[in-house]
Amino acid sequence: METLKGKQVLVVGATGTIGAAIVKLLVGSGALVAITGRNKSKLDELARANGISLNRTVEMDLASTASIIAAMTTLKQEMPVVDILVNAAGVGIIKPLELLSESDLLQSLQVNLIGVFHLVQAVLPGMKEQKKGLIINIPGILGKVPMAGAAAYSASKYGLVGMMQSIREELKRTEIRITNLFLGGVDSAFWDHIDLRVQRDKMVVAEEAAKAVWFLCQQPRSGVVSEMVLQPFNHQAI
Ligand SMILES: NC(=O)c1ccc[n+]([C@@H]2O[C@H](COP(=O)([O-])OP(=O)(O)OC[C@H]3O[C@@H](n4cnc5c(N)ncnc54)[C@H](OP(=O)(O)O)[C@@H]3O)[C@@H](O)[C@H]2O)c1
């Protein structure tokens, strides 16, 4: 396993349930972590709890290209090259097609797909210069297997998978790794606003999902984990 000590790791969506758990594990392993989220006070609280300098906390709204570009420009002063990008941000709009609006679809695509496009464009030049790097996304099972009510969400997550797989093809002559983590249901704030009967006590615990990301951040130099699937034991979709 590669060491995390001294690695420059950018965690996007660090204020989320899984994101915050990832930050804790990475800092605990000696990584030099920078964090982004939409809410400044949540970000600062997370930074304080993990001993991260407030200079390494940046507000970023993935729904706004201008916000992503501004955030990545600010971050460059603290983190000129990102060794590992972990994208733990995402929006989940799950409802039947007749209730889905065009704006639901656009928001899903903007945050889960187009925002990631801009993020990846921002970190890749530095990684290409070093000829190495790692980008981890969390498309989730719904980026691989369909579910009723997930038309907008799955459109964005299947799109994310396709985009990252194509980018991987462009990076074949480098040591830049692209990893997609397919998580099944994880007990997190993600489900707070989803009108669906789910058994949260049967879901994967957020800290365990974070451990999977922590493991993926240390994948061996001699190989690459292109994808990983982690889902609740009693609700396996694959
Ligand atoms: N929980 C699951 O069952 C599950 C399963 C498979 C995949 N996933 C994926 O795992 C990732 C993390 O989810 P989670 O379970 O930790 O959910 P969560 O607790 O709701 O966290 C979501 C994160 O995404 C951020 N976010 C939402 N909209 C954003 C925007 N417009 N710009 C920037 N950040 C935005 C949130 O920021 P704020 O703090 O500012 O709201 C938060 O940090 C997501 O990509 C999700 O799709 C989750």
The ligand as an SDF file (V2000), in Angstrom:
LIG
                    3D

 48 52  0  0  0  0  0  0  0  0999 V2000
  -25.5430    7.8190    1.0400 N   0  0  0  0  0  0  0  0  0  0  0  0
  -25.6980    6.8990    0.0930 C   0  0  0  0  0  0  0  0  0  0  0  0
  -26.5150    5.9660    0.2220 O   0  0  0  0  0  0  0  0  0  0  0  0
  -24.8750    6.9680   -1.1640 C   0  0  0  0  0  0  0  0  0  0  0  0
  -24.8400    5.8270   -1.9810 C   0  0  0  0  0  0  0  0  0  0  0  0
  -24.0930    5.8620   -3.1440 C   0  0  0  0  0  0  0  0  0  0  0  0
  -23.3980    6.9970   -3.4880 C   0  0  0  0  0  0  0  0  0  0  0  0
  -23.4470    8.0920   -2.6850 N   0  0  0  0  0  0  0  0  0  0  0  0
  -22.6930    9.2830   -3.0880 C   0  0  0  0  0  0  0  0  0  0  0  0
  -21.7390    9.5630   -2.0880 O   0  0  0  0  0  0  0  0  0  0  0  0
  -21.4550   10.9670   -2.0840 C   0  0  0  0  0  0  0  0  0  0  0  0
  -21.5540   11.4990   -0.6540 C   0  0  0  0  0  0  0  0  0  0  0  0
  -22.8890   11.3690   -0.1770 O   0  0  0  0  0  0  0  0  0  0  0  0
  -23.2970   11.3670    1.3710 P   0  0  0  0  0  0  0  0  0  0  0  0
  -24.0050   10.1000    1.6010 O   0  0  0  0  0  0  0  0  0  0  0  0
  -22.1310   11.7200    2.2360 O   0  0  0  0  0  0  0  0  0  0  0  0
  -24.3830   12.5230    1.3600 O   0  0  0  0  0  0  0  0  0  0  0  0
  -24.4890   13.8820    2.1880 P   0  0  0  0  0  0  0  0  0  0  0  0
  -24.2080   13.6550    3.6290 O   0  0  0  0  0  0  0  0  0  0  0  0
  -25.8090   14.4530    1.8020 O   0  0  0  0  0  0  0  0  0  0  0  0
  -23.3160   14.7760    1.5900 O   0  0  0  0  0  0  0  0  0  0  0  0
  -23.4130   15.3460    0.3100 C   0  0  0  0  0  0  0  0  0  0  0  0
  -22.2770   16.3190    0.1060 C   0  0  0  0  0  0  0  0  0  0  0  0
  -22.4400   16.8840   -1.1990 O   0  0  0  0  0  0  0  0  0  0  0  0
  -22.3760   18.2800   -1.0700 C   0  0  0  0  0  0  0  0  0  0  0  0
  -23.1440   18.9800   -2.0900 N   0  0  0  0  0  0  0  0  0  0  0  0
  -24.4400   18.8620   -2.4240 C   0  0  0  0  0  0  0  0  0  0  0  0
  -24.7550   19.7410   -3.3880 N   0  0  0  0  0  0  0  0  0  0  0  0
  -23.6010   20.4220   -3.6590 C   0  0  0  0  0  0  0  0  0  0  0  0
  -23.2770   21.4650   -4.5370 C   0  0  0  0  0  0  0  0  0  0  0  0
  -24.1820   22.0530   -5.3290 N   0  0  0  0  0  0  0  0  0  0  0  0
  -22.0020   21.9100   -4.5480 N   0  0  0  0  0  0  0  0  0  0  0  0
  -21.0640   21.3710   -3.7390 C   0  0  0  0  0  0  0  0  0  0  0  0
  -21.3160   20.3960   -2.8740 N   0  0  0  0  0  0  0  0  0  0  0  0
  -22.5750   19.9250   -2.8400 C   0  0  0  0  0  0  0  0  0  0  0  0
  -22.9460   18.5880    0.3120 C   0  0  0  0  0  0  0  0  0  0  0  0
  -22.5370   19.8830    0.7290 O   0  0  0  0  0  0  0  0  0  0  0  0
  -23.3140   20.7000    1.8700 P   0  0  0  0  0  0  0  0  0  0  0  0
  -22.7230   20.2530    3.1650 O   0  0  0  0  0  0  0  0  0  0  0  0
  -22.9800   22.0980    1.5390 O   0  0  0  0  0  0  0  0  0  0  0  0
  -24.7760   20.3780    1.7250 O   0  0  0  0  0  0  0  0  0  0  0  0
  -22.2840   17.4780    1.1000 C   0  0  0  0  0  0  0  0  0  0  0  0
  -20.9500   17.8250    1.4010 O   0  0  0  0  0  0  0  0  0  0  0  0
  -22.4470   11.5950   -3.0780 C   0  0  0  0  0  0  0  0  0  0  0  0
  -21.8030   11.7460   -4.3320 O   0  0  0  0  0  0  0  0  0  0  0  0
  -23.5390   10.5440   -3.2160 C   0  0  0  0  0  0  0  0  0  0  0  0
  -24.1690   10.5990   -4.4630 O   0  0  0  0  0  0  0  0  0  0  0  0
  -24.1610    8.0990   -1.5150 C   0  0  0  0  0  0  0  0  0  0  0  0
  1  2  1  0
  2  3  2  0
  2  4  1  0
  4  5  1  0
  4 48  2  0
  5  6  2  0
  6  7  1  0
  7  8  2  0
  8  9  1  0
  8 48  1  0
  9 10  1  0
  9 46  1  0
 10 11  1  0
 11 12  1  0
 11 44  1  0
 12 13  1  0
 13 14  1  0
 14 15  2  0
 14 16  1  0
 14 17  1  0
 17 18  1  0
 18 19  2  0
 18 20  1  0
 18 21  1  0
 21 22  1  0
 22 23  1  0
 23 24  1  0
 23 42  1  0
 24 25  1  0
 25 26  1  0
 25 36  1  0
 26 27  1  0
 26 35  1  0
 27 28  2  0
 28 29  1  0
 29 30  1  0
 29 35  2  0
 30 31  1  0
 30 32  2  0
 32 33  1  0
 33 34  2  0
 34 35  1  0
 36 37  1  0
 36 42  1  0
 37 38  1  0
 38 39  2  0
 38 40  1  0
 38 41  1  0
 42 43  1  0
 44 45  1  0
 44 46  1  0
 46 47  1  0
M  CHG  2   8   1  16  -1
M  END
$$$$
